[in-house]
Amino acid sequence: HLQYDYAYLSKLFVQMTNMTFTEYLNHYRISQACYLLKNSQQSISTIAMNCGYSNLRTFHRNFKKRKQMAPKTYRELE
């Protein structure tokens, strides 16, 4: 629809945000998960699914990478 190729858009995205689209998406998803962990009683697996993760293991790995702690620990501390 934009009439630009993937490589150009990808390079432009990195130049504008200093992160790849995947890094940006994971950052956004984890920030949404943090909000839900603080402000809801939903289970961690439900939060992961609601934030776009189809695999709980991937959610835990990305959450730990971004927040340096497990989602359960984050919820208990906040």
N, C-alpha and C positions, 0 to 999 in steps of 0.2 A: 504494500500500500504506500510506503514512503518512497519507493523507487530508489533506495540505496541498498548496497549489498551489505551482508552481515559483517564482513571484516571492517568496513568503514564505520558502521554504527558501533561496533564493539570498541574500536580504537577511540572513537569520539566519546563514548560513555566513560572509558577509563580516563581520558583527559579531563573530562568535566567533573568526575566524582572521586578520582584517585583510587578507585576500586573496580573490580570486574562486576558485571551484572550479577553473577552468582553470589559474590561476596555481598553486594548490596541487598540482594533478595534475602540471604541468610540473616543479615543484620536487621532488616525490617521484620522478618518473621520472629526472630528472637526478642526484639523489642516488644512486639505484640504479645508474645508469650509471657514476658516479664509483667506486663500490665495485667494479664489475666491471672497470673500466679498471685499477684498482690490483691486483686480486686474481685476474685471469684472463688468459689469452692469447687470448681470443676476439677476432675482428676487430671493428672499430668498427661496421661495418654489422650484424653479428650482435647486438652489444650494443644497438644502437638498436632493432632489431626485438624483442629480448627485453624491452626496457623500454617497449614499447607504441607505438613510432613506426613507421608504415608508410612514411614518407618520410624518407630520409636527410638531405635538405636541411633539413627542419623540425627534425630532431634537432640538426644542426650549428648552426642559428640559435638554438635554445633553449639549447643548451649554452654557446655563446659569450655569450649574454645573461646567463646565470646565473654563469658562471665566468670571463668576460673572456678566454677562450682557447679554442682548438680542442681537441677531444677528444684528438687525437694529441699535441699539446703537453702536455696535462694528464697523459697516460700517461707521457710521457718525463720529466716533472719529478717525478713521484711515485715 
